[in-house]
Amino acid sequence: MQEERKVKLNEILKKSAERESFYLVYQPIIEVKTKKIYAVEALLRMRDHNELGRINPDEFIPILEETGMIKQVGYWIIDEVCQQIKKWNKENGVWIPVSINIDIQQLLDENFVESVKEIIVKHDINPRYIKFEITESEAMKFPEIIIEVLKKLKGIGIEISIDDFGTGYSSLSYLKIMPVSYIKIDKSFVQNIPHNKSDNILVMTIVNLAKLFGFKTVAEGVEEKVQFLFLEEIGCDYVQGYYFSRPVPPDRIKEMLTSQA
């Protein structure tokens, strides 16, 4: 990103309120056995700017992290997701779980767990419909601290996913004590299956390892039918990617749930 654009974007982010600058889109997570929507992942987007035009997540999220604004925006996301879960339930009569990406700065915030509990209580949401995702590399920066926070979150009913699995430097000694329910296989491994033997072996190994630990697996970046069929054959539990749906507005998820029902 050009330095001038980055400076301007930084100024915009500091001056803007969450509801003015951001919105959420949702990408379905499909259960392999039923071919139906099991959950969705909430993804942060920024509204187009009259001067900068379209602003991609890989532009604004690093700035949110660098400035510490990610914590404030993170709480807004959780609040917004809880509202949306209630709305879908009212419209469709179903409870749809939502995965939310959590930054390490949020997990290191000593008030994080209590603040999350307050948001959930405020909206009267069952915590089982909230799933937090943390990247493997982030979890390994302060593993002991992160594990304790994740245990507290699991204690209130929130399920945890390890995102981008296979790209970091996790230790199996930590993995066996991490209170996680899901492992998300990074799309960089999925994109070449079933044509690349090494990636085939790697993905199969992750799926089998997850089963041994009692974790469910989610394959990201599924864009072709042959990828889905391979993942189905090796016993992957859930898939996510353009083959089923791009990230879409909440009203589109409502339509999908209605059609599915």
Secondary structure, 3 states (H helix, E strand, C coil): CCHHHHHHHHHHHHHCCHHHHEEEEEEEEEECCCCEEEEEEEEEEECCECCCECCCHHHHHHHHHHHCCHHHHHHHHHHHHHHHHHHHHHHHCCCCCEEEECCHHHHCCCCHHHHHHHHHHHHCCCHHHEEEEEEHHHHCCCHHHHHHHHHHHHHCCCEEEEEEECCCCCCHHHHCCCCCCEEEECHHHHCCCCCCHHHHHHHHHHHHHHHHHCCEEEECCCCCHHHHHHHHHHCCCEECCCCCCCCECHHHHHHHHHHHC
